[in-house]
Structures are given as C-alpha cells and as structure tokens.
Amino acid sequence: MVVAITGGTGFIGGRLVRRHLEAGDTVRVLTRRSPAASGLPDAVQQFQGDLRSGVKDHLPFVDGADVLYHCAAELDDESGMHAVHVEGTQHLLEAARGRVGRWVHLSSVGVYGRAPGGLIAEEAPLQPATTYERTKAESERLVMEAASLANMPFSILRPSKVFGPGMRPRDLFQLVSVIDRGMFFLIGKAGAIANYAHVDNVAEGLVRCGAFPQAKGRVYNLSDWRTLEEFVSIIARWLGRPAPTIWIPESFARALAWLASPIPGMPLTNSRITGLVNRTTYANARIERELGYRHVVAMEEGLRQMVDAWQSRSI
C-alpha cells in the first residue's frame, strides 16, 4: 500500500510514518524541510514542498496514493492558520482529485467550540470560536464538498487535546510542574472534565479510518477523559506527591488571573481556567462501534509517560 502523509515530520504524523513503515507500506511525506534536515527514516519517500504553493507542486506527492493522511496544521501562528488549514487544504484537494484512493483528514473537537457541558457526539453543531477552530472547521467543509464533487472517499477524525512523549512542552508539562511543586489548586465545583487523546491512540484511529470500508464518508470523535480530580491525582501519584486537595471558587480564580495578567509567563490565565472548569465529554461510541476502535494506551499509562518525560527534561 502507498500512503501519503502531510505533517509527517510532526508529533502525530511521525507516529503514522512509523506505523506504516512497520507494516511494510510505501510512505511518502510532504515537508518544507530538506531531506537532510527532516529527521525522517531513509525508507520514507520525501517530497519537498509547501502546502500553500500551487497545485502542480503536489501532483507527484499524491499521485497513486491509496490513502492520503492530511495531518499538517499550524498551532501557534494565527496569521498562518488560514493559509495552512484552508488554502493549503484546497490546493491539496485539487491535486488529489482522481489521484488518491481515500482522504483521511485530521481535525479537532475544537470545531464544536466551547460546549456548555454534557456528551458531544459527531452530530452536534459546529460552533468554532477561535481562529484555529474556525479554520479547521472550514477545512472540513472543503473536504466534504470536494469529496462530493469528485466522488472521493474520505474520513474525518476529531481528537481532543493530543498528548504523549515527544510533544512540545506546552500546558501539560506546566501542569505536571505545578503539581510537583504542590502549587496546583482545583477550581469551582467537583466533576470538571479533562479531555485528552494519547498520540498513539490518535494514530490508531487514523489508521482505522484509512483501512476500514465502513469509515468512508464518516466523521469520528476520539477522546479519553477523567474527572479533573482523577486526572491530577494520577499525575501526583506518578510524581510521588500528595494529590491536590485545595479548592477555590471560580470567581476568585478569575480575579487572580486578571490581577496577574501583566506578569509574563503567568500559568493562571482566563482561558486555562475555562479549561479547568470544563464539563464536556466527547463520544467515542461511533468509532468504537463502526471501526472496532479501542484505546491502545490508557490514560494512566499515558500520564506516566508524560511524568517520565517531564522528569527527564528536569534533570
């Protein structure tokens, strides 16, 4: 089988590359880096290019691919999100028309926006609020529209926040650090939800989307979750620290965040508080029922890996 992967030098795409190489597949990767600087295994066929460039530049990359995984994303630079998620997707779709067997699109549960709580299934309305969320929702629309016009089979996977060893030191490492120092406190009422998806679980979901006939034309959520109390207690246990037990009202936490906002690098922000009081979960029932998906890495094991990774960085 021939697979083509955008974002193949990244956190999630790199897992896909390894999975398909281990299966004996021919793997192509589109990357802006030179072959010498990509860090990809020698067995990977590298195509140097930019998603934002013209359609013709991508034809050799997509031509004859049995599955194309579109995993490339811009996470930090808001000014570049439209160019990568929307314009880049449009260029790739035009190049792929009639040339690929199936398109597997990596999206995000962020397209649902900030839900009021409860269980969110794939039929829920999309209400993206941030630039990232809006451009990811627009990229989904482009895929569905192009697939309908060109009769191209597709699947869309929407994971929650992805974590695992090798991720950039973002919020989760900071959370581990705060818990290690005994400075974490719980906010608001008990029962807030932490939604995460281990990177190996996301790779598993993507592979199933690319392999199963039942996945054609379908959208799937993928998430694992624990109550926030359970989540931080697991981290504390792997750190050998007491579980956090201090609670403060949400209104007081937001007042603290406002007062501390001028301080650079302050971990307590209004957006993080919103995440810490979230009471929404995302349904996995469809991908489990239709594709036989099961988590390959449990939340507890994934968090142990993260603590180990954080401790190795701290030494």
Secondary structure, 3 states (H helix, E strand, C coil): CEEEEECCCCHHHHHHHHHHHHCCCEEEEEECCCCCCCCCCCCCEEEECCCCCCHHHHHHHHCCEEEEEECCCCCCCHHHHHHHHHHHHHHHHHHHCCCEEEEEEECCHHHHCCCCCEEECCCCCCCCCCHHHHHHHHHHHHHHHHHHHHCCCEEEEEECEEECCCCCCCHHHHHHHHHHCCCCCEECCCCCEEEEEEHHHHHHHHHHHHHCHHHCCEEEEECEEEEHHHHHHHHHHHHCCCCCCCEECHHHHHHHHHHHCCCCCCCCCHHHHHHHCCCEEECCHHHHHHHCCCCCCCHHHHHHHHHHHHHHHHC
